[in-house]
Structure formats: structure tokens, C-alpha cells
């Protein structure tokens, strides 16, 4: 792989070699991507590849700087546009990220889910910011937008969408004067696992467990937890959930720093990714998981029958 050194004057060679280094776990990937960009500074693919490298390594500033320059050169390139939106999101420039996504058009393609993920997650992060500011009207506004599937993001809404995170945030942030709506949200979360047995278990199952326990339905809560243990015994989200339920602060702190294991996929296989886990940890950091008991007051439980 290194026999050619830096002799080829064909930039795709360096992108390909960088990809091989990544798959094999070999060093030198950054150098190859920098070489590709140096050889073809006016091509968009080296810009995107280099920005993605920095994003994967959590160097958000470098990733943003590179793709911002590239998008200025290619303002109609939605690959660069989506990467820029993601970088803006990671650098907490949420309004800019949302505005950018509102004004771009992503053509339907295999990777179009990336755009909708960035759309949802930008609005979820905005909702968390509004929670910290105690602006609950803005919280509900962003949660409502997080549920949407804009046509310009290049992917249509599937038949089934897991919205337990949005439901939970709306439940704990909405006023008690709409008990019927809050009861519906509560039911959607607590009945989700029974009604969607084939959906992969994830950090969102912790929300159902908490609400079930809050209403003394320990049998159903324990059933969900035991089934999760059986199906995904090594899942990081499961271990974190158990530490939380057992009030093991040391384990919570340790597991919060770990990254989920990346499973190998077969060709054309789409692996499940627990994209909500970071938001569950954010709920914990803000003390909002404890509010599950407050969400279940007498007015709410009276509407569950």
C-alpha cells in the first residue's frame, strides 16, 4: 500500500488509499487526504473527505473551516451543504445549521438519511438550549420541528418512526392544563415496546422503564429490562441504563465517556445506530430523567384509564 509513496499525481488515488488505511486501521490517513486536497484544491471530493476525517476525530473547528470554504466554492453541492450543517451543529451554531438546511435541496439518495438526522438533532439540541433558558414555548416549537421530515432533505417519512425521545421531552415540558394530551404521550412511551416488539432495543427503552416504574408497574418495566439484557447484553446504552437505575454514579461517569462499539456490516446491510443515546445522557446531565416521576401526577394518571 505504501510502495507508491507520494508519486501518483492522481488525487483519487490518495482518497482511496486513505479509505483503505481506515478499514485496515493503518496510520497515514490524514496525510493522504491532505495530499489529495493539495493536488486538487478546486475539487469538492477532497474537501469533503478531509472535513469528514476531522469530524470523525471530533476536531469540529477544522472540519468546519475546510467545508465552509468548499461550500463557498460549490454552493449548490448538497454533500458539502449537509457536511457544513453537521459541522455547524457540532460547533453549537444551531440557528445557522437550521437556516442552511431550510434553504438547501437534497436529492433522494442512499445517504439522504444523514440530512434528516442532522435536521432532527439540530432541533433537539435547540430544544435542550431552550430548556436551560426555561423558554418552554421554544422547547415545544423545536420538538414539533424535530418530528418533521422536510421534503427538501431528500427522504420521505417511513411508515414507523420512533419518537419516544420527542414524546418524553414534550411530556415533561408541557403544562398540566392539557392532561389528555399528556396522557397520550405517556401511553405512547409506556406501550411502545409491547406494540413494537421487532424494533431494536435502545437507550429510549429506559424512558419507558422509568415511566412504568413511576406508576408502580414494576412487572412490565422489569420485563422490558430483562428482554433488553437478553438481546443486547453488551450494548453500552444498556450498561449505562443499568448503572442509572442502580444509582451507580461511578459507573455512570465511566460509561458516559465510552463510545459504542462499531459493528461490522455485511455488504448492503444497514446496522441500527442508537442516535438518541447522547440525548438521553443530556437529559440526565440536566436532571430531567428524574422528572419522570413529576410527569406522572394524579391528573395524568387519572386520564390513563
C-alpha positions in Angstrom: 0.0 0.0 0.0 2.9 2.3 0.7 5.0 1.3 -2.4 3.7 4.2 -4.4 4.6 6.7 -1.7 3.5 10.1 -2.9 4.4 9.6 -6.5 1.0 9.4 -8.2 -0.4 12.8 -9.4 -4.0 11.5 -9.4 -5.9 12.8 -6.4 -8.5 9.9 -6.2 -5.5 7.6 -5.5 -4.9 9.3 -2.2 -8.6 9.3 -1.2 -8.8 5.6 -2.0 -5.6 4.8 0.0 -6.9 6.9 2.9 -10.1 4.8 2.9 -8.0 1.6 2.9 -5.9 2.8 5.8 -9.1 3.4 7.7 -10.5 0.0 7.0 -7.2 -1.7 7.9 -6.5 0.6 10.9 -3.2 1.8 9.4 -1.8 5.2 10.1 -1.2 7.9 7.5 -4.8 8.6 6.5 -4.7 12.3 7.3 -1.5 12.8 5.2 -3.2 11.1 2.2 -6.3 13.3 2.4 -4.2 16.4 2.7 -2.2 15.3 -0.3 -5.4 14.8 -2.3 -6.6 18.3 -1.4 -3.2 19.8 -2.3 -3.3 18.2 -5.7 -6.9 19.2 -6.5 -7.8 22.3 -4.4 -10.7 23.1 -6.7 -12.3 19.7 -6.5 -15.1 19.1 -3.9 -14.4 15.5 -3.1 -11.1 16.0 -1.3 -12.6 18.9 0.7 -15.5 16.6 1.8 -13.2 13.7 2.6 -10.8 15.8 4.7 -13.7 17.5 6.6 -15.2 14.2 7.4 -11.9 13.0 8.7 -11.7 15.9 11.1 -15.4 15.4 12.1 -14.8 11.7 12.9 -11.9 12.7 15.1 -14.0 15.4 16.8 -11.9 18.3 15.5 -15.1 20.3 14.8 -13.3 23.6 14.2 -11.0 22.1 11.5 -13.9 20.2 9.9 -16.0 23.4 9.8 -13.2 25.6 8.4 -12.5 23.3 5.5 -16.1 22.5 4.4 -17.1 26.2 4.8 -14.5 27.2 2.3 -15.6 24.3 0.0 -19.3 25.2 0.2 -18.5 28.8 -0.7 -16.9 27.4 -3.9 -19.8 24.9 -4.6 -23.0 26.5 -3.1 -25.2 24.0 -4.9 -23.4 20.9 -3.7 -25.7 19.4 -1.1 -23.0 16.9 0.0 -20.9 19.8 1.2 -24.0 21.6 2.4 -25.0 18.7 4.7 -21.5 18.4 6.0 -21.5 22.1 6.7 -24.8 21.8 8.6 -23.4 19.0 10.6 -20.3 21.0 11.5 -22.4 24.0 12.5 -24.4 21.7 14.7 -21.4 20.3 16.4 -19.9 23.8 17.0 -23.2 24.9 18.6 -24.2 27.2 15.8 -27.7 25.7 15.7 -29.6 28.6 14.1 -27.2 28.7 11.2 -27.4 25.0 10.8 -31.2 25.0 10.7 -31.3 28.0 8.3 -28.8 26.3 6.0 -30.9 23.1 5.9 -34.1 25.1 5.3 -32.6 26.6 2.2 -30.9 23.6 0.5 -32.3 20.8 -1.6 -31.0 17.2 -1.2 -31.8 14.9 -4.0 -33.1 11.4 -2.9 -30.2 9.0 -2.5 -28.9 6.2 -0.2 -27.3 8.6 2.2 -30.2 11.1 2.4 -31.0 9.9 6.0 -27.9 11.9 7.1 -29.7 15.2 6.2 -32.8 14.3 8.2 -30.7 13.1 11.1 -28.9 16.5 11.2 -32.3 18.3 10.9 -33.8 16.3 13.9 -30.7 16.6 16.0 -30.2 20.3 15.5 -33.8 20.9 16.7 -33.4 18.6 19.6 -30.2 20.4 20.7 -32.1 23.7 20.3 -34.8 22.3 22.5 -32.3 21.5 25.2 -30.9 25.0 25.0 -34.4 26.3 25.4 -34.9 24.1 28.4 -31.9 25.5 30.1 -33.2 29.0 29.3 -36.6 28.0 30.7 -38.3 29.0 27.4 -40.8 26.2 27.2 -42.6 27.6 24.2 -39.4 27.3 22.2 -38.8 23.8 23.6 -42.2 22.7 22.2 -41.6 24.5 18.9 -38.3 22.7 18.3 -39.7 19.3 19.4 -42.5 19.8 16.9 -40.0 20.6 14.2 -37.8 17.7 15.2 -40.7 15.4 14.3 -41.0 16.7 10.8 -39.5 15.2 7.6 -38.9 18.2 5.2 -39.2 17.2 1.6 -36.0 19.2 0.8 -34.0 16.9 3.0 -34.3 14.1 0.3 -36.0 11.4 2.3 -39.6 10.6 2.9 -41.1 9.8 6.3 -41.2 6.0 6.8 -44.3 4.1 8.0 -43.0 3.8 11.5 -40.9 6.4 13.4 -39.7 6.0 17.0 -40.5 9.3 18.6 -40.2 8.4 22.3 -37.5 11.0 22.9 -39.6 13.8 21.4 -42.6 12.4 23.3 -40.8 12.4 26.7 -39.4 15.9 26.3 -42.8 17.2 25.3 -44.4 15.3 28.3 -42.1 16.8 30.9 -42.1 20.3 29.4 -45.8 20.8 28.7 -48.2 22.4 31.1 -50.6 20.3 33.2 -53.7 22.0 31.6 -53.7 19.6 28.7 -54.0 16.3 30.7 -55.5 14.3 27.8 -52.5 15.1 25.5 -50.0 14.3 28.2 -51.8 11.0 28.9 -51.4 10.2 25.2 -47.7 10.9 25.3 -47.3 8.9 28.4 -49.1 5.9 26.8 -47.1 6.1 23.6 -43.9 5.8 25.6 -45.0 3.1 28.1 -46.9 1.0 25.4 -44.2 1.3 22.8 -42.2 -1.8 23.5 -45.4 -4.0 23.7 -46.6 -2.6 20.3 -43.2 -2.7 18.5 -41.5 -5.9 19.5 -39.3 -6.0 16.4 -37.8 -2.5 16.9 -34.2 -2.9 18.1 -33.8 -2.1 21.8 -32.0 1.2 22.5 -31.5 3.9 25.1 -35.1 5.0 24.5 -36.3 1.9 26.3 -35.0 3.5 29.6 -37.7 6.2 29.2 -40.5 3.5 29.2 -38.9 1.7 32.1 -38.8 5.0 34.2 -42.4 5.9 33.5 -43.6 2.4 34.2 -41.8 2.3 37.5 -43.1 5.8 38.4 -46.7 4.3 38.1 -45.7 1.2 40.1 -45.8 -1.0 37.1 -42.6 -2.8 38.0 -43.5 -6.0 36.3 -43.8 -4.5 32.9 -40.7 -2.4 33.4 -38.7 -5.4 34.5 -39.9 -7.4 31.5 -38.5 -4.7 29.2 -35.2 -4.5 31.0 -34.7 -8.3 31.1 -35.6 -8.7 27.4 -33.1 -5.9 26.6 -30.4 -7.7 28.6 -31.1 -10.9 26.7 -31.0 -9.4 23.2 -28.2 -6.8 23.7 -26.1 -7.8 26.7 -23.0 -5.8 25.6 -24.8 -2.7 24.5 -23.3 0.4 26.0 -26.7 2.1 26.4 -27.9 -0.9 28.4 -25.0 -0.9 30.7 -25.4 2.9 31.2 -29.2 2.4 31.9 -28.5 -0.3 34.5 -25.9 2.0 36.2 -28.5 4.8 36.2 -31.3 2.6 37.6 -28.9 1.3 40.3 -27.8 4.8 41.1 -24.1 3.8 40.5 -22.6 7.2 39.9 -19.1 5.8 39.3 -20.3 3.5 36.5 -22.4 6.3 35.0 -19.4 8.6 34.8 -17.2 5.8 33.4 -19.7 4.6 30.8 -20.7 8.2 29.8 -17.1 8.6 28.4 -17.1 5.4 26.4 -18.0 5.2 22.7 -20.3 2.5 21.4 -18.6 -0.4 19.6 -18.9 -0.2 15.8 -20.2 -3.5 14.4 -19.1 -4.8 11.1 -21.8 -4.8 8.5 -22.2 -7.1 5.6 -22.4 -5.6 2.1 -25.7 -3.7 1.7 -26.5 -4.3 5.4 -27.8 -1.3 7.3 -26.9 -1.5 11.0 -29.1 0.0 13.7 -27.5 3.1 15.3 -28.7 4.3 18.7 -28.6 8.0 17.8 -30.6 9.0 20.8 -28.1 7.8 23.5 -26.3 11.1 23.6 -29.6 12.9 24.2 -30.5 10.5 27.0 -27.2 11.4 28.6 -28.0 15.1 28.1 -31.4 14.6 29.8 -29.5 13.0 32.7 -27.0 15.9 32.9 -29.9 18.4 33.1 -31.6 16.4 35.8 -34.6 15.7 33.5 -34.7 11.9 33.8 -35.6 12.4 37.5 -38.6 14.5 36.3 -40.2 11.3 35.0 -41.8 10.9 38.4 -43.1 14.5 38.3 -44.6 13.9 34.9 -46.8 11.2 36.4 -49.1 13.3 38.7 -52.6 12.5 39.8 -54.2 14.5 37.0 -52.2 12.5 34.4 -52.8 9.0 35.9 -56.5 9.7 36.1 -56.6 10.0 32.3 -54.8 6.8 31.7 -57.8 4.6 32.2 
